Amino acid sequence: MLNGLDFQDVLEELEHNITIIEHPGEWSTESNEYVYQSDPQSVSARAVILPLTNDDIQYGEGGTYTRHDRKIYIHRELEHGQKIIDERDSKHYTVQQEKDYSLVASGLRIYFIVRVGGAGGEAG
């Protein structure tokens, strides 16, 4: 049985600042819609953002990924649809799919993130 590998030291060399846009809320069974509890808030974090491999693009969910999309390696949970800003180049992304390695890699989570705003990267 694996005791959990610690990738933190390896990732620290590649980490840079990102901004996570959090918009807390909950699903309302009465109105059958997501109800936001407050205005969106920016949260600073550190993560590794890398390009997708050719296999990621080819075999990704429904073939929806392109060379503009990325993988983010982070030691925290993100939500599907959550917005991420890469502070290196100000490109905006949306969290699309999770690859959860948290049980074997000391809480490491890998997400596929899709570029927002086309090749230019900034949200419109």
Helices and strands as residue ranges (DSSP letters): H 8-12, E 16-22, E 25-28, E 33-36, E 41-51, H 54-59, G 61-63, E 70-74, E 83-86, E 91-100, E 109-115, G 118-120
